[in-house]
Structure formats: structure tokens, C-alpha cells
Amino acid sequence: MGNLENANSQLQNFKISKNIMMSKKADFVKSIHGMNEMDLKARLEEDKQRLKKLHFAHTISPLENPMTIRGLRREIARLKTELKNRTQEA
């Protein structure tokens, strides 16, 4: 009976963390839509520099949370996508 309760508890925690992650993504996308093209380009360059620094730091000594690299790569991709969509509309 204890294993079943533990499994249900883990499933509940997973669902909660998934909802939190989805809301972070939605918030990021909403904030991107509110930016002008110059701000998007500046943010993109800033994030690229952060990614280089994270890669370098991770090479020297492992990061405590290496998933931050993945998250940053995805944010950069979202910024590039938004810029591309805006240039295609114009």
C-alpha cells in the first residue's frame, strides 16, 4: 500500500512541476510579444552571451543544474522564431 501512495505522490508532484514549467513558457512568450524588434535583437544577443558563458563554466566545472543550458537554448530559439515571424509579416 505504501508503494502505491508513494507513486501517486510522485505523479502529483510531476503534474505540479509540469504546470509550473508551462506557465513559465507562457509568461516568456507573452513577454516576447510585447517587445519591439530592437528589444528582441538586444535580448537575443544578451542570451547568446549568457549561453557562451554557461558553456564555458560547465566545461571548467559541472554546473549545479545543467538543464539551464537547455532552457536558455530554447529561449534563444523562441526569440529567433519571433524575429523571423515579424520580418515575414513586414
WOMOHU-V353613 format. One record per residue. N is the residue number from 1. OMEGA is omega as a letter, one per 40 degrees, with the letter a starting at -180 (* if undefined). D_CENTER is the distance of its C-alpha to the mean C-alpha in Angstrom with 1 decimal. Layout:
n->N omega->OMEGA d_center->D_CENTER
n->N omega->OMEGA d_center->D_CENTER
//
This chain:
n->1 omega->a d_center->37.9
n->2 omega->i d_center->35.6
n->3 omega->i d_center->33.4
n->4 omega->i d_center->32.9
n->5 omega->i d_center->32.0
n->6 omega->i d_center->29.5
n->7 omega->i d_center->27.9
n->8 omega->i d_center->27.7
n->9 omega->i d_center->26.2
n->10 omega->i d_center->23.4
n->11 omega->i d_center->22.8
n->12 omega->i d_center->22.6
n->13 omega->i d_center->20.1
n->14 omega->a d_center->17.9
n->15 omega->i d_center->18.2
n->16 omega->a d_center->17.3
n->17 omega->i d_center->14.2
n->18 omega->i d_center->13.1
n->19 omega->i d_center->14.0
n->20 omega->i d_center->12.1
n->21 omega->a d_center->8.7
n->22 omega->i d_center->10.0
n->23 omega->i d_center->11.0
n->24 omega->i d_center->7.9
n->25 omega->a d_center->6.6
n->26 omega->i d_center->10.3
n->27 omega->i d_center->10.5
n->28 omega->a d_center->8.0
n->29 omega->i d_center->10.1
n->30 omega->a d_center->13.2
n->31 omega->i d_center->12.8
n->32 omega->a d_center->12.5
n->33 omega->i d_center->15.6
n->34 omega->a d_center->17.4
n->35 omega->i d_center->17.2
n->36 omega->a d_center->20.0
n->37 omega->i d_center->19.9
n->38 omega->i d_center->20.7
n->39 omega->i d_center->17.9
n->40 omega->i d_center->15.4
n->41 omega->i d_center->17.1
n->42 omega->i d_center->17.2
n->43 omega->i d_center->13.5
n->44 omega->i d_center->12.9
n->45 omega->i d_center->15.6
n->46 omega->a d_center->14.3
n->47 omega->i d_center->10.9
n->48 omega->i d_center->13.0
n->49 omega->i d_center->15.3
n->50 omega->i d_center->12.8
n->51 omega->i d_center->11.8
n->52 omega->a d_center->15.6
n->53 omega->i d_center->16.3
n->54 omega->i d_center->14.0
n->55 omega->a d_center->15.6
n->56 omega->i d_center->18.9
n->57 omega->a d_center->18.6
n->58 omega->i d_center->17.6
n->59 omega->a d_center->20.6
n->60 omega->i d_center->23.0
n->61 omega->a d_center->22.1
n->62 omega->i d_center->19.4
n->63 omega->i d_center->16.4
n->64 omega->i d_center->16.6
n->65 omega->a d_center->13.2
n->66 omega->i d_center->12.4
n->67 omega->i d_center->9.3
n->68 omega->i d_center->7.6
n->69 omega->i d_center->8.7
n->70 omega->a d_center->7.1
n->71 omega->i d_center->3.5
n->72 omega->i d_center->5.1
n->73 omega->a d_center->7.1
n->74 omega->i d_center->5.3
n->75 omega->i d_center->4.8
n->76 omega->i d_center->8.3
n->77 omega->i d_center->9.4
n->78 omega->i d_center->8.8
n->79 omega->i d_center->10.7
n->80 omega->i d_center->13.3
n->81 omega->a d_center->13.8
n->82 omega->i d_center->14.5
n->83 omega->a d_center->16.8
n->84 omega->i d_center->18.6
n->85 omega->i d_center->19.2
n->86 omega->i d_center->20.7
n->87 omega->i d_center->22.9
n->88 omega->i d_center->24.1
n->89 omega->a d_center->25.1
n->90 omega->* d_center->27.1
//
